[in-house]
């Protein structure tokens, strides 16, 4: 990579050759330039540099997000040094701070002034800007997400420069920026509404799941803050409640044996052992509950100490918000699904409750919600199977109008998001106004908001009918592709051999890389014929994308042409045409079944096709006499259905009584039957088109053309393939050791 010309200040705060991981090491990026600014003006300079060099730029805090949301392989800005207090207003009970301040530091600053946040997250090791940008939440049915505590903010944008936003100033931008995912610009300052410091009295009580669900509404409203933990593979729960109190402080005493030895070290060790014997996971959940959660716990302490806790070790996390009225049904369905599928689920399933708000992209926009979060730990950063669990969980959440937590990786993309978020189109319109060149976009945003897995600027140049990209732009796109394994596989993976794809196996911990590898390897393992003849088994799941594209092309292009005219079908498939149409036409219209250009090989292939269609569809019976005496037994919905035995009886009778039609005589059938036969022939020709059996058609022009993606079908296919199964991602080599 060529070094960019920087002024003296940018040289001081920039670094090359950085590799940035998120906290759980489930995602990473390798930015061309990594900046650690100390002042807002530094960020202004970085934005100007990015615009001059046509680079994307993103701001990152503690990288606590389990997804790739904050990452960029171009310019990345660490906000950690912008962590100063700007102003405290004791009368209004507000504090203005720089957006890179961590929640833990903010709590310490508030204590100095006798203030506290009304509600908090479970973790405090993330920045205020990160908390705002993802509408992160705590729990409490009458408490909104944490962004609802923000009074105003400062936003650095591309087209409008520095903007001050609040309920009364740039109010639309304010409502969008309170959950902006970094798409509108970079938040540099925030003013937060606080309250007087207070103590919380927390009670944690063990309970049974059925009791909890039968009394859920009462429990949720029984305290200011309520959350539940269910321990999968058991009927055990804990109910956690917290209320403000004037009682004397009585902090929880930490037990080294219970909380440290059992709750952390042995728990992690047992989970590591489960890599080799997954059947012990239910026993681990039972043991940890018994050792650390089976007895009531009571504590009174400063609010921020009660709200937060240690989230243990690295993990995969998924969390969706559903309307609170659906929560009981969703939890029961999740428990039933885990039990019936044998899926191994780690503890806990965390259940929290959040009030509605009017923030455009908040999962709690317009409705009170129940957040249901699941987890699979990564003991010692080692992976365990999670995709099957994720797929079943997401399917259940979708069925109950779920919206995923933005900071966590999910398979909800643009088409579904538009249905889930009434203000999404308003948000995208505003994003294009504030960031017309896509300066602040990254793969996460392109993937979810724009349905893209390609370089946005390259796409924009094509839409603008630019005839050629400059050399620098080509080089940049090439480098971006080479530096992003998932992007590389999406663009070029289909040209790699199976042995070459194996070089990417070490990157399978990356969510997208793993999906592309599963998709590509399933294709190469069953499609040597595909490479040569484009012949596809229409029932194979891994070829659905190609079939969807062919179908889209057929209904938008071919159906309006002469592709299915009698002349065209006769030219492509003279034998099929004769059997379905030709023998029932007059002598003048008739086409001989064995033209000079139809050789023995063609005839054999034709017979094989007919036999295959008989097996697949059960509605073709060939007399096998080498002539044109094929009888049709229609089991399609048009004429009802027949049993296999009935079909065999008919076939035997046909073979006994069939007569060979004279080549010089038209077989007499009704016009209705002729139309039915022609419709059947068109159905076969359509099926043969899908299967890649037209040697004169350029299938590559359709198969690899994203123009023919049907967004409704495509997004469901993305979901299905993302979580297809755990093979070959997880294989049992016969040693009892799971291979990743």
Phi, psi and omega per residue, in radians:
X1 nan 2.287 3.115
X2 -1.231 2.425 3.103
X3 -1.229 2.370 3.121
X4 -1.476 2.482 3.109
X5 -1.290 2.071 -3.107
X6 -2.055 2.597 3.012
X7 -1.333 3.038 -3.028
X8 -1.051 -0.689 -3.116
X9 -1.161 -0.784 -3.130
X10 -1.162 -0.542 3.064
X11 -1.083 -0.670 -3.105
X12 -1.143 -0.550 -2.995
X13 -1.909 0.196 -3.082
X14 -2.007 2.723 3.090
X15 -2.460 2.581 3.051
X16 -1.865 2.898 2.979
X17 0.997 0.737 3.085
X18 -1.683 2.542 3.010
X19 -2.157 2.007 -3.009
X20 -1.879 2.134 3.096
X21 -1.810 2.696 2.918
X22 -1.396 3.042 -2.991
X23 -1.001 -0.756 -3.074
X24 -1.590 0.061 3.135
X25 0.997 0.703 3.027
X26 -1.746 -0.079 3.091
X27 -2.713 2.705 3.099
X28 -2.713 2.919 3.027
X29 -2.510 2.834 3.134
X30 -2.237 1.389 -3.055
X31 -1.149 2.558 3.054
X32 -1.094 -0.720 3.079
X33 -2.369 2.351 3.132
X34 -2.063 2.167 -3.051
X35 -1.991 2.536 3.051
X36 -2.198 1.287 -3.089
X37 -1.209 2.718 3.091
X38 -1.945 -0.317 -3.061
X39 -2.359 2.752 3.127
X40 -1.020 -0.665 -3.140
X41 -1.103 -0.505 3.050
X42 -1.073 -0.727 -3.134
X43 -1.156 -0.686 3.083
X44 -0.994 -0.776 3.132
X45 -1.114 -0.693 -3.137
X46 -1.148 -0.717 3.111
X47 -1.076 -0.751 3.116
X48 -1.103 -0.706 3.104
X49 -1.093 -0.764 3.138
X50 -1.082 -0.699 3.128
X51 -1.153 -0.721 3.136
X52 -1.108 -0.678 -3.051
X53 -1.692 0.134 3.092
X54 1.001 0.848 -3.132
X55 -2.014 2.626 2.962
X56 -1.422 2.664 -3.141
X57 -2.439 2.410 3.136
X58 -2.324 2.642 3.043
X59 -1.804 2.478 -3.110
X60 -2.347 2.548 3.103
X61 -1.844 -1.923 -3.121
X62 -1.595 0.052 3.134
X63 0.958 0.702 -3.127
X64 -1.452 -0.249 -3.139
X65 -1.088 2.347 3.105
X66 -1.261 -0.049 -3.095
X67 -1.971 -2.994 3.105
X68 -1.677 0.324 -3.078
X69 -0.892 -0.811 -3.053
X70 -1.483 -0.064 -2.881
X71 -1.513 2.697 2.996
X72 -2.625 2.478 3.052
X73 -1.641 0.189 3.092
X74 -1.907 -1.660 3.107
X75 -1.911 2.319 -3.131
X76 -2.243 2.290 -3.094
X77 -1.966 2.083 3.006
X78 -1.445 2.257 -3.104
X79 -1.638 0.067 -2.924
X80 -1.151 -0.409 3.138
X81 -1.583 -0.114 3.019
X82 -1.630 1.364 -2.961
X83 -2.349 0.549 -3.072
X84 -1.694 2.669 2.992
X85 -1.403 2.260 3.138
X86 -1.630 -0.806 -3.070
X87 -2.810 2.527 3.004
X88 -2.153 2.277 3.101
X89 -2.010 1.686 -3.061
X90 -1.081 -0.616 -3.095
X91 -1.224 -0.802 3.118
X92 -1.379 -0.188 -3.084
X93 0.964 0.892 3.075
X94 -2.196 2.729 3.061
X95 -2.376 2.365 3.096
X96 -1.936 2.190 -3.069
X97 -2.393 2.857 3.001
X98 -1.280 2.585 -2.921
X99 -1.284 -0.215 3.123
X100 -1.501 -0.004 3.112
X101 -1.154 2.388 3.080
X102 -1.343 2.691 3.116
X103 -1.042 -0.690 -3.140
X104 -1.081 -0.707 3.106
X105 -1.203 -0.685 3.113
X106 -1.044 -0.751 3.119
X107 -1.023 -0.734 3.130
X108 -1.129 -0.689 3.129
X109 -1.171 -0.685 -3.121
X110 -1.159 -0.645 3.118
X111 -1.000 -0.678 -3.135
X112 -1.049 -0.459 -3.066
X113 -1.947 0.211 3.092
X114 1.198 0.529 -3.108
X115 -2.114 2.919 3.101
X116 -2.751 2.730 2.994
X117 -1.351 2.515 -3.091
X118 -1.159 -0.527 -3.115
X119 -2.621 2.718 -3.090
X120 -2.498 2.861 3.023
X121 -1.305 2.992 3.036
X122 -1.317 -0.440 3.138
X123 -2.019 2.606 -3.107
X124 -2.052 0.025 -3.082
X125 -1.651 0.941 3.015
X126 -2.563 2.828 -3.032
X127 -1.452 2.811 3.122
X128 -1.121 -0.713 3.127
X129 -1.085 -0.698 3.105
X130 -1.149 -0.682 3.095
X131 -1.068 -0.792 -3.128
X132 -1.168 -0.804 -2.960
X133 -1.129 -0.325 -3.125
X134 -2.022 0.175 -3.105
X135 0.883 0.800 -3.128
X136 -1.123 2.782 -2.913
X137 -2.479 2.803 2.943
X138 -1.890 -2.303 3.062
X139 -2.545 2.635 -3.102
X140 2.519 2.016 -2.996
X141 -1.109 -0.359 3.105
X142 -1.888 0.290 3.118
X143 -2.125 2.256 3.137
X144 -1.376 -3.126 3.040
X145 -1.081 2.907 -3.030
X146 -1.115 -0.449 3.130
X147 -1.125 -0.384 -3.136
X148 -1.231 -0.200 3.106
X149 -1.544 -0.037 -3.107
X150 -1.495 2.230 3.125
X151 -1.566 -0.640 -3.137
X152 -2.829 2.883 3.113
X153 -2.683 2.807 3.065
X154 -1.937 2.278 -3.050
X155 -2.209 2.197 3.034
X156 -1.621 2.075 -3.073
X157 -2.016 3.021 3.108
X158 -1.388 -0.975 -2.994
X159 -1.530 -0.453 -3.045
X160 -1.969 0.092 3.109
X161 1.151 -2.399 -3.082
X162 -1.505 2.198 -3.101
X163 -2.155 2.370 3.003
X164 -1.758 2.222 -3.006
X165 -2.238 2.397 3.083
X166 -2.767 -3.016 3.102
X167 -1.092 -0.473 -3.067
X168 -1.906 -0.205 -3.125
X169 -2.212 2.143 -3.074
X170 0.852 0.927 -2.973
X171 -1.126 -0.634 3.106
X172 -1.123 -0.748 3.101
X173 -1.099 -0.652 3.139
X174 -1.082 -0.832 -3.122
X175 -1.143 -0.539 3.089
X176 -1.370 -0.658 -3.063
X177 -1.257 -0.358 -3.135
X178 -1.232 -0.167 2.920
X179 -2.665 1.293 -2.968
X180 -1.771 -0.235 -3.107
X181 1.015 0.349 -3.127
X182 1.339 0.172 -3.040
X183 -1.442 -0.326 -3.078
X184 -1.656 -0.410 -3.083
X185 2.755 -2.793 -3.092
X186 -2.008 2.116 3.103
X187 -1.372 2.234 -3.089
X188 -1.988 -0.506 3.131
X189 -2.448 2.606 3.066
X190 -2.454 2.570 2.991
X191 -1.954 2.213 -2.982
X192 -2.028 2.334 3.040
X193 -1.386 2.216 -3.135
X194 -2.058 -3.051 2.985
X195 -2.457 3.004 3.109
X196 -1.053 2.515 -3.141
X197 -0.986 2.530 -3.071
X198 -2.568 2.781 3.033
X199 -1.686 2.621 3.034
X200 -2.039 2.411 3.004
X201 -1.807 2.052 -3.074
X202 -1.951 2.403 3.051
X203 -2.235 2.204 3.114
X204 -2.007 2.132 -3.004
X205 -2.250 2.316 3.047
X206 -1.270 2.593 3.140
X207 -2.731 2.979 3.084
X208 -1.703 2.529 -3.023
X209 -1.033 -0.779 -3.117
X210 -1.048 -0.706 3.087
X211 -1.063 -0.787 -3.117
X212 -1.069 -0.825 -3.085
X213 -1.218 -0.616 3.122
X214 -1.174 -0.412 -3.093
X215 -2.125 0.453 -2.967
X216 -1.061 -0.802 -3.083
X217 -1.053 -0.734 3.113
X218 -1.119 -0.760 -3.108
X219 -1.123 -0.771 -3.100
X220 -1.054 -0.616 -3.103
X221 -1.689 0.155 -3.073
X222 -1.491 -0.119 3.129
X223 -2.701 2.886 3.124
X224 -1.125 -0.698 -3.104
X225 -2.263 2.154 -3.114
X226 -2.343 2.374 2.952
X227 -2.500 2.765 -3.091
X228 -2.206 2.545 2.953
X229 -2.136 2.141 2.998
X230 -1.843 2.425 -3.109
X231 -1.776 1.796 -3.077
X232 -0.958 2.634 -3.092
X233 1.280 0.154 3.040
X234 -2.398 3.045 2.999
X235 -1.793 0.273 -3.037
X236 -1.594 2.476 3.078
X237 -2.387 2.897 2.824
X238 -2.187 2.480 3.049
X239 -1.870 2.111 3.139
X240 -1.947 2.172 3.133
X241 -2.234 2.538 3.098
X242 -2.511 2.383 3.106
X243 -2.363 2.651 3.030
X244 -1.141 2.553 -3.059
X245 -2.611 2.717 3.029
X246 -1.832 0.121 3.134
X247 -1.208 2.850 3.102
X248 -1.199 2.617 -3.126
X249 -1.102 2.422 3.090
X250 -2.548 1.337 -3.039
X251 -1.062 2.669 3.087
X252 -1.208 2.367 3.096
X253 -1.531 2.223 -3.127
X254 -1.447 2.202 3.088
X255 -1.681 2.148 -3.131
X256 -1.099 -0.745 -3.104
X257 -1.204 -0.841 -3.084
X258 -1.246 -0.909 -2.969
X259 -1.541 -0.610 -3.062
X260 -1.662 -0.982 -3.072
X261 -1.177 -0.961 -3.120
X262 -1.365 -0.847 -3.005
X263 -1.200 -0.425 -3.112
X264 -2.056 -1.166 -2.967
X265 -1.155 -0.908 -3.128
X266 -1.206 -0.622 3.088
X267 -1.011 -0.865 -3.136
X268 -1.121 -0.701 3.128
X269 -1.104 -0.762 3.129
X270 -1.097 -0.703 3.126
X271 -1.135 -0.601 3.078
X272 -1.120 -0.731 3.097
X273 -1.068 -0.520 -3.112
X274 -1.188 -0.214 3.027
X275 -1.106 -0.527 -3.091
X276 -1.694 -0.389 -3.129
X277 -2.552 1.515 -3.017
X278 -1.149 -0.332 -3.104
X279 -1.131 -0.226 -3.130
X280 -1.460 -0.134 -3.097
X281 -0.997 -0.840 3.094
X282 -0.996 -0.651 3.129
X283 -1.190 -0.637 3.088
X284 -1.082 -0.798 -3.138
X285 -1.065 -0.749 3.127
X286 -1.117 -0.736 -3.095
X287 -1.158 -0.814 -3.111
X288 -1.135 -0.676 3.076
X289 -1.081 -0.805 -3.089
X290 -1.106 -0.696 -3.055
X291 -1.388 -0.597 -2.951
X292 -2.131 -0.263 -3.032
X293 -2.233 0.010 -3.000
X294 -1.418 -0.155 3.141
X295 -2.022 2.587 3.125
X296 -1.089 2.583 3.103
X297 -2.264 2.362 -3.139
X298 -2.252 2.422 3.115
X299 -2.694 2.579 2.994
X300 -2.263 2.177 -3.068
X301 -2.796 3.076 3.053
X302 -0.953 2.488 -3.013
X303 -0.930 -0.799 -3.054
X304 -1.172 -0.430 3.096
X305 -1.348 -0.525 3.119
X306 -1.348 -0.705 -3.087
X307 -1.125 -0.656 -2.975
X308 -1.734 2.730 3.071
X309 -2.713 2.938 3.129
X310 -1.362 2.150 -3.138
X311 -1.574 0.441 2.987
X312 1.116 -2.215 -2.915
X313 -1.973 3.051 -3.040
X314 -0.910 2.667 -2.963
X315 -2.818 2.701 2.834
X316 -1.603 2.440 -3.089
X317 -2.376 2.473 3.027
X318 -2.429 2.378 -3.079
X319 -2.636 2.264 3.104
X320 -2.211 2.691 3.073
X321 -1.888 2.249 3.107
X322 -2.135 2.731 3.061
X323 -0.928 2.377 -2.987
X324 -1.043 -0.497 -3.133
X325 -1.214 -0.260 3.129
X326 -1.671 -0.031 -2.939
X327 -1.123 -0.745 -3.096
X328 -1.059 -0.803 -3.087
X329 -1.149 -0.700 -3.120
X330 -1.145 -0.739 -3.135
X331 -1.147 -0.746 3.104
X332 -1.095 -0.732 3.126
X333 -1.107 -0.701 3.134
X334 -1.118 -0.767 3.113
X335 -1.076 -0.778 -3.132
X336 -1.110 -0.718 -3.126
X337 -1.130 -0.756 3.123
X338 -1.062 -0.759 -3.107
X339 -1.178 -0.727 -3.040
X340 -1.388 -0.428 -3.102
X341 -1.682 -0.186 -3.105
X342 1.278 0.270 3.130
X343 -1.173 2.387 3.132
X344 -1.624 2.017 -3.031
X345 -2.028 2.251 3.124
X346 -1.355 2.807 3.061
X347 -1.499 2.637 -0.202
X348 -1.776 3.045 2.776
X349 -1.648 1.996 -3.048
X350 -1.662 2.319 -3.049
X351 -2.193 2.077 -3.105
X352 -2.300 2.878 -2.976
X353 -2.300 2.348 -3.015
X354 -2.405 2.454 3.127
X355 -1.280 2.810 3.130
X356 -1.297 2.822 3.091
X357 -2.580 -3.108 3.122
X358 -2.077 0.435 3.102
X359 -1.398 2.241 -2.874
X360 -0.912 -0.845 -3.065
X361 -1.877 0.306 3.089
X362 -1.243 2.364 3.057
X363 -1.052 -0.327 3.107
X364 -1.776 0.350 3.101
X365 -1.078 2.095 3.010
X366 1.286 0.151 -3.121
X367 -2.816 2.534 2.976
X368 -1.251 2.431 -3.004
X369 -2.292 2.762 2.954
X370 -1.962 2.089 3.038
X371 -1.521 2.242 3.070
X372 -2.079 2.023 -3.078
X373 -2.004 2.393 3.095
X374 -2.068 2.898 -2.988
X375 -2.641 2.497 2.885
X376 -2.280 2.081 -3.097
X377 -1.301 2.787 3.070
X378 -2.106 1.347 -3.063
X379 -1.034 2.222 -3.116
X380 0.958 0.587 -3.132
X381 1.107 0.374 3.087
X382 -1.669 2.410 -3.058
X383 -1.387 2.567 2.983
X384 -2.224 2.729 -3.103
X385 -1.050 2.337 3.122
X386 -2.477 -0.248 -2.967
X387 -1.157 -0.697 3.109
X388 -1.086 -0.764 3.105
X389 -1.041 -0.814 -3.120
X390 -1.062 -0.765 -3.082
X391 -1.113 -0.810 3.129
X392 -1.126 -0.753 3.124
X393 -1.057 -0.857 -3.101
X394 -1.119 -0.626 3.102
X395 -1.073 -0.736 3.119
X396 -1.163 -0.767 -3.139
X397 -1.095 -0.696 3.095
X398 -1.054 -0.704 -3.072
X399 -1.180 -0.274 3.127
X400 -2.010 0.565 3.041
X401 1.097 0.715 -3.091
X402 -1.323 2.666 2.997
X403 -2.210 2.219 -3.084
X404 -1.322 2.630 2.998
X405 -1.135 2.268 -3.022
X406 -1.147 -0.513 -3.072
X407 -1.347 -0.201 -3.051
X408 -1.919 2.663 -3.045
X409 -1.345 2.272 3.112
X410 -2.473 3.039 3.128
X411 -1.933 0.496 3.026
X412 -1.615 2.071 -3.065
X413 -2.012 -2.976 -2.868
X414 -0.894 -0.860 -3.033
X415 -1.068 -0.775 3.110
X416 -1.242 -0.662 -3.127
X417 -1.081 -0.646 3.119
X418 -1.079 -0.604 3.112
X419 -1.336 -0.611 -3.062
X420 -1.373 -0.547 -3.059
X421 -2.063 1.836 -3.118
X422 -1.019 -0.466 -3.071
X423 -1.750 0.207 -3.075
X424 -1.090 -0.783 -3.134
X425 -1.114 -0.629 3.061
X426 -1.122 -0.693 3.121
X427 -1.115 -0.820 -3.121
X428 -1.111 -0.677 3.092
X429 -1.083 -0.767 3.116
X430 -1.144 -0.711 3.116
X431 -1.024 -0.715 3.141
X432 -1.227 -0.491 3.078
X433 -1.263 -0.761 -3.096
X434 -1.412 -0.456 -3.074
X435 -2.394 1.176 -3.016
X436 -1.131 -0.392 -3.124
X437 -1.712 0.032 -3.119
X438 1.252 0.538 -3.093
X439 -1.027 -0.666 -3.031
X440 -1.747 0.168 -3.137
X441 -1.487 2.729 3.102
X442 -2.526 3.105 -3.103
X443 -0.962 -0.675 3.135
X444 -1.027 -0.874 -3.087
X445 -1.184 -0.705 3.116
X446 -1.101 -0.683 -3.094
X447 -1.164 -0.759 -3.021
X448 -1.566 -0.640 -3.063
X449 -1.622 -0.513 -3.019
X450 -2.080 0.040 3.114
X451 1.094 0.542 -3.052
X452 -1.967 2.585 2.911
X453 -2.280 0.600 -3.091
X454 -2.305 2.979 3.120
X455 -1.223 2.160 -3.042
X456 -1.126 -0.760 -3.090
X457 -1.162 -0.639 3.064
X458 -1.060 -0.748 3.121
X459 -1.111 -0.750 -3.129
X460 -1.090 -0.644 3.127
X461 -1.146 -0.611 3.101
X462 -1.201 -0.723 3.140
X463 -1.127 -0.525 3.133
X464 -1.455 0.089 3.123
X465 1.068 0.573 3.056
X466 -1.263 2.318 -3.039
X467 -1.317 -0.473 -3.056
X468 -2.723 2.446 3.005
X469 -1.483 2.615 3.096
X470 -1.220 2.840 -3.116
X471 -1.057 -0.713 -3.134
X472 -1.100 -0.705 -3.140
X473 -1.181 -0.727 3.092
X474 -1.047 -0.760 -3.121
X475 -1.124 -0.701 -3.137
X476 -1.123 -0.775 -3.139
X477 -1.119 -0.704 3.130
X478 -1.095 -0.776 -3.126
X479 -1.150 -0.695 3.113
X480 -1.070 -0.724 3.136
X481 -1.120 -0.759 -3.108
X482 -1.217 -0.519 -3.110
X483 -1.480 -0.192 -3.111
X484 -2.027 1.740 -3.070
X485 -1.001 -0.693 -3.130
X486 -1.138 -0.755 3.110
X487 -1.126 -0.699 3.119
X488 -1.071 -0.808 -3.125
X489 -1.133 -0.631 3.138
X490 -1.167 -0.572 -3.099
X491 -1.532 -0.747 -2.936
X492 -2.111 -0.066 -3.060
X493 -1.025 -0.554 -3.094
X494 -1.170 -0.260 3.136
X495 -1.636 -0.039 -3.098
X496 -1.612 2.563 3.038
X497 -1.394 2.884 -3.108
X498 -1.001 -0.718 -3.124
X499 -1.142 -0.597 3.129
X500 -1.258 -0.624 3.109
X501 -1.107 -0.474 -3.118
X502 -1.096 -0.406 3.126
X503 -1.147 -0.333 -3.129
X504 -1.571 -0.057 -3.059
X505 -1.038 -0.566 -3.120
X506 -1.167 -0.213 -3.126
X507 -1.771 0.252 -3.037
X508 -1.148 -0.295 3.079
X509 -1.125 -0.415 3.066
X510 -1.270 2.177 -3.039
X511 -0.927 -0.880 -3.057
X512 -1.281 -0.702 3.121
X513 -1.014 -0.777 -3.124
X514 -1.073 -0.727 3.140
X515 -1.106 -0.802 -3.130
X516 -1.103 -0.707 3.139
X517 -1.119 -0.788 3.105
X518 -1.030 -0.758 -3.122
X519 -1.138 -0.820 -3.088
X520 -1.217 -0.729 -3.107
X521 -1.211 -0.578 3.084
X522 -1.176 -0.540 3.094
X523 -1.228 -0.859 -3.056
X524 -1.180 -0.500 -3.090
X525 -1.266 -0.356 -3.066
X526 -2.220 0.263 -2.972
X527 -2.415 0.792 2.979
X528 -1.133 -0.572 3.072
X529 -1.183 -0.627 3.133
X530 -1.033 -0.731 -3.117
X531 -1.114 -0.551 -3.071
X532 -1.609 -0.693 -2.982
X533 -2.187 -0.037 -3.096
X534 1.102 0.416 -3.105
X535 -1.469 2.166 -3.014
X536 -2.172 2.417 2.998
X537 -1.374 1.952 -3.016
X538 -1.089 -0.270 -3.106
X539 -1.603 -0.083 -3.079
X540 -1.363 2.209 -3.059
X541 -1.092 -0.659 -3.027
X542 -1.275 -0.136 3.100
X543 -1.820 0.180 -3.083
X544 -1.133 -0.589 3.140
X545 -1.074 -0.763 3.110
X546 -1.129 -0.772 3.133
X547 -1.104 -0.676 3.104
X548 -1.081 -0.714 3.127
X549 -1.170 -0.721 3.107
X550 -1.116 -0.702 3.120
X551 -1.114 -0.765 3.128
X552 -1.060 -0.736 3.104
X553 -1.111 -0.712 -3.096
X554 -1.097 -0.838 -3.046
X555 -1.343 -0.390 -3.124
X556 -1.718 -0.357 -3.071
X557 -2.095 -1.061 -2.954
X558 -1.197 -0.674 -3.053
X559 -1.085 -0.369 -3.133
X560 -1.686 0.162 -3.137
X561 -2.023 -3.005 3.141
X562 -1.582 0.287 -3.067
X563 -1.025 -0.583 -3.135
X564 -1.872 0.409 3.014
X565 -1.281 2.826 -3.141
X566 -1.015 -0.767 -3.089
X567 -1.091 -0.778 -3.097
X568 -1.193 -0.741 3.139
X569 -1.165 -0.646 3.120
X570 -1.126 -0.683 -3.130
X571 -1.198 -0.676 -3.110
X572 -1.322 -0.741 -3.029
X573 -2.363 1.314 -3.077
X574 -1.059 -0.593 -3.107
X575 -1.231 -0.844 3.104
X576 -1.067 -0.754 -3.141
X577 -1.025 -0.768 -3.132
X578 -1.068 -0.770 -3.085
X579 -1.172 -0.572 -3.049
X580 -1.718 -0.520 -3.052
X581 -2.225 -0.843 -2.956
X582 -1.021 -0.736 -3.049
X583 -1.260 -0.198 3.137
X584 -1.822 0.156 3.111
X585 -1.764 2.966 -3.125
X586 -1.246 2.926 -3.118
X587 -0.994 -0.627 -3.091
X588 -1.248 -0.558 -3.091
X589 -1.609 -0.278 -2.974
X590 -1.134 2.527 3.048
X591 -2.021 2.227 -3.083
X592 -1.080 2.461 -3.081
X593 -1.173 -0.462 -3.130
X594 -2.138 1.443 3.077
X595 -1.256 2.918 -3.091
X596 -1.062 -0.518 -3.078
X597 -1.569 0.153 3.090
X598 -1.847 1.846 -3.072
X599 -1.650 -3.093 -3.077
X600 -1.064 -0.698 3.138
X601 -1.055 -0.764 3.118
X602 -1.039 -0.713 -3.116
X603 -1.149 -0.725 3.130
X604 -1.121 -0.782 3.124
X605 -1.084 -0.671 3.104
X606 -1.068 -0.819 3.137
X607 -1.084 -0.682 3.096
X608 -1.085 -0.766 3.116
X609 -1.022 -0.771 -3.134
X610 -1.097 -0.744 3.125
X611 -1.085 -0.756 3.135
X612 -1.089 -0.749 3.127
X613 -1.122 -0.604 3.095
X614 -1.084 -0.758 -3.131
X615 -1.169 -0.761 -3.052
X616 -1.247 -0.724 -2.963
X617 -1.910 -0.354 3.125
X618 1.194 0.370 -3.077
X619 -2.288 0.381 3.081
X620 -2.281 2.172 3.100
X621 -2.149 2.010 -3.086
X622 -1.752 2.290 3.138
X623 -1.241 -0.320 3.088
X624 1.234 0.388 -3.074
X625 -1.663 0.100 3.123
X626 1.365 -0.020 3.116
X627 -1.958 -2.754 -3.001
X628 -1.894 0.786 -3.070
X629 -1.911 0.914 3.104
X630 -1.492 2.252 3.116
X631 -1.793 2.435 -3.098
X632 -1.800 2.195 3.011
X633 -1.902 1.807 -2.975
X634 -1.499 1.901 3.082
X635 -1.836 0.295 3.128
X636 -1.295 2.907 -3.136
X637 -1.052 -0.302 -3.115
X638 -1.127 -0.583 -3.061
X639 -2.226 0.512 -3.139
X640 1.374 -2.800 -3.097
X641 -2.425 2.837 3.102
X642 -2.286 2.729 3.107
X643 -1.409 2.840 3.110
X644 -1.054 -0.775 -3.137
X645 -1.079 -0.716 3.114
X646 -1.084 -0.707 3.132
X647 -1.090 -0.721 3.139
X648 -1.125 -0.695 3.115
X649 -1.085 -0.754 3.133
X650 -1.122 -0.744 -3.125
X651 -1.050 -0.759 -3.138
X652 -1.092 -0.727 -3.140
X653 -1.157 -0.702 3.128
X654 -1.078 -0.777 -3.091
X655 -1.163 -0.486 3.129
X656 -1.377 -0.545 -2.973
X657 -1.998 0.015 -3.069
X658 -1.206 2.583 3.059
X659 -2.144 2.489 -3.109
X660 -1.406 2.199 -3.118
X661 -1.242 2.430 3.096
X662 -1.164 2.410 3.135
X663 -1.186 -0.267 -3.081
X664 -1.895 0.242 -3.048
X665 -2.344 2.319 3.098
X666 -1.373 2.274 3.068
X667 -1.348 2.253 -3.033
X668 -1.511 2.055 3.003
X669 -2.396 2.874 -3.117
X670 -1.262 2.790 3.097
X671 -1.058 -0.638 3.129
X672 -1.108 -0.725 3.116
X673 -1.168 -0.670 3.113
X674 -1.081 -0.760 3.128
X675 -1.123 -0.649 3.119
X676 -1.121 -0.758 3.129
X677 -1.123 -0.706 3.124
X678 -1.143 -0.687 3.073
X679 -1.067 -0.690 3.088
X680 -1.112 -0.708 3.124
X681 -1.108 -0.749 3.099
X682 -1.060 -0.715 3.093
X683 -1.040 -0.749 3.119
X684 -1.132 -0.733 -3.125
X685 -1.145 -0.632 3.075
X686 -1.138 -0.735 3.121
X687 -1.123 -0.671 3.112
X688 -1.194 -0.583 3.056
X689 -1.116 -0.786 3.121
X690 -1.048 -0.657 -3.092
X691 -1.377 -0.015 3.094
X692 1.373 0.545 -3.039
X693 -1.726 0.236 3.051
X694 -1.755 1.782 -3.034
X695 -1.167 -0.301 -3.108
X696 -1.650 -0.019 -3.110
X697 -1.718 2.406 -3.139
X698 -1.497 1.556 -3.093
X699 -1.171 -0.545 -3.122
X700 -1.027 -0.572 -3.129
X701 -1.134 -0.340 3.117
X702 -1.837 -0.789 -3.019
X703 -1.061 -0.591 -3.076
X704 -1.953 0.446 -3.121
X705 -1.968 1.928 -3.093
X706 -1.187 -0.206 3.099
X707 -1.031 -0.497 -3.061
X708 -1.715 0.295 3.017
X709 -1.300 2.287 3.004
X710 -1.600 1.998 -2.966
X711 -1.082 -0.589 3.129
X712 -1.125 -0.803 -3.130
X713 -1.305 -0.709 -3.016
X714 -1.093 -0.738 -3.097
X715 -1.209 -0.580 3.042
X716 -1.185 -0.656 3.120
X717 -1.150 -0.689 3.095
X718 -1.021 -0.769 3.112
X719 -1.080 -0.829 -3.089
X720 -1.070 -0.745 -3.055
X721 -1.322 -0.576 3.128
X722 -0.989 -0.683 -3.069
X723 -2.104 0.710 -3.032
X724 -0.990 -1.043 3.059
X725 -2.953 -3.059 -3.095
X726 -1.612 0.075 3.082
X727 -1.902 2.437 0.005
X728 -1.561 0.302 -3.131
X729 -1.062 -0.643 3.105
X730 -2.242 2.071 -3.102
X731 -2.172 2.482 3.034
X732 -1.669 1.939 -3.046
X733 -1.373 -0.003 -3.125
X734 1.741 -0.164 3.133
X735 -1.611 -0.126 -3.031
X736 1.542 -0.052 3.134
X737 -1.712 2.293 3.137
X738 -1.421 2.257 -3.115
X739 -1.734 2.296 -3.074
X740 -2.007 nan nan
